[in-house]
Amino acid sequence: MKKLKNEKELLKKAIIEGIKYGEERGVVEFEATDSAKDKIEYIYRLLVHDKVIQGLPEDQVSLKSMQHKLAIWASKR
């Protein structure tokens, strides 16, 4: 997994876009008290479920890999 040049900024963008995507779809309502980890995991699983991004094999899913996939998704938006 090759680290992207500005992965932190892309991850922030992905979280914002993912929250917007989930709320517009009407499947989730995030609270200010939700942790970043919970948001990342929910957004990742929602995008995989909707076939927006390709999911990783379940044994390779980790916080770091989910962050990376979301950063890649944000870089293409």
Secondary structure, DSSP 8 states (H G I E B T S, - for coil): ----TTHHHHHHHHHHHHHHHHHHHTS----TTS-HHHHHHHHHHHHHHTTSS----GGG--HHHHHHHHHHHHHT-
